Amino acid sequence: MGRKIAHSPRGRASHGSVRAKLREKLDQIPSCKTFIKRFIRDANPLLDCQKILKTKGLNQDTYKECQEILQTIPPRSAVRIGFIEWMAKQLLLATDIGLDFTQNTNKF
């Protein structure tokens, strides 16, 4: 897509045309690059943890497994901290109501 726009010099697209709108949005991509990289860095480990929790349930073993996966996210990341706190809170709640399973085959 970038090649096509490169062959169409600025100023030639009609104001409000699809090409003008596309060029305007693509020009903003470099400023979003850091956000996109961080989003991908954080989203992939969270998706991996989500798969584990969905298939095995939350217990001490899966909690530790997810903590290891989350080490790819910087320790000070609000995403990492928030997810670990959420898991700890859910695990504590499960323990309080008697659903603290330590085997991976048990889910709640």
C-alpha positions in Angstrom: 0.0 0.0 0.0 2.9 2.4 0.8 4.3 1.9 -2.7 1.0 3.0 -4.2 0.9 6.2 -2.2 4.6 6.9 -2.9 3.7 7.0 -6.6 1.1 9.6 -5.9 2.8 12.8 -4.8 1.3 15.0 -2.1 -1.2 17.5 -3.2 -2.6 15.5 -6.1 -5.3 13.8 -4.2 -8.6 15.6 -4.0 -9.5 17.0 -0.5 -11.6 14.5 1.3 -10.9 11.7 -1.2 -10.1 8.2 0.0 -6.4 8.7 -1.0 -6.2 11.9 1.0 -7.7 10.3 4.0 -5.5 7.3 3.8 -2.3 9.4 3.4 -3.4 11.5 6.5 -3.8 8.3 8.6 -0.6 6.6 7.4 1.4 9.7 8.2 0.4 9.2 11.9 1.8 5.6 12.0 5.4 6.6 13.0 4.1 8.4 16.1 2.1 5.2 17.1 5.0 2.8 16.5 6.0 2.7 20.2 2.4 2.1 21.3 1.9 -0.7 18.8 5.2 -2.4 19.8 4.2 -2.2 23.5 0.7 -3.4 22.8 2.0 -6.5 21.0 4.6 -7.1 23.7 1.9 -7.1 26.4 -1.0 -8.7 24.5 0.8 -11.9 23.4 1.7 -13.0 26.9 -1.7 -12.1 28.2 -3.3 -14.2 25.4 -1.1 -17.1 26.3 -2.1 -16.8 30.0 -5.8 -16.6 29.0 -5.5 -19.9 27.0 -3.9 -21.5 30.1 -6.6 -20.3 32.5 -9.4 -21.2 30.1 -8.2 -24.7 29.6 -6.6 -25.6 33.0 -8.4 -23.2 35.3 -6.7 -20.9 37.9 -4.8 -22.7 40.6 -1.4 -22.4 42.2 0.3 -24.2 39.3 -1.3 -22.1 36.5 -0.7 -19.0 38.6 3.0 -19.7 38.6 3.0 -20.7 35.0 1.4 -17.4 34.0 3.8 -15.5 36.2 6.7 -17.0 34.2 5.0 -16.1 30.9 4.5 -12.5 32.1 8.2 -12.1 32.7 8.5 -10.9 29.1 6.6 -7.8 30.1 8.6 -5.3 32.1 8.2 -5.6 35.9 6.9 -2.0 36.3 4.3 -2.4 33.5 0.7 -1.6 34.7 -0.5 -4.4 32.5 1.7 -7.0 34.2 1.1 -5.7 37.7 -2.7 -5.5 37.1 -3.0 -9.0 35.7 -0.9 -10.6 38.5 -2.9 -8.8 41.1 -6.1 -9.9 39.4 -5.0 -13.6 39.5 -3.9 -13.3 43.1 -7.2 -11.8 44.1 -9.1 -14.5 42.3 -7.0 -17.3 43.8 -7.5 -15.8 47.3 -11.2 -15.6 46.7 -11.2 -19.3 45.5 -9.4 -20.3 48.6 -11.8 -18.4 50.9 -14.8 -20.2 49.4 -13.1 -23.6 49.2 -12.3 -23.8 45.5 -8.5 -23.8 45.8 -7.6 -26.6 43.5 -3.9 -27.4 43.2 -4.1 -29.9 40.4 -4.3 -28.7 36.8 -7.2 -31.0 36.0 -9.6 -29.1 38.3 -11.1 -25.8 37.1 -13.3 -23.2 38.7 
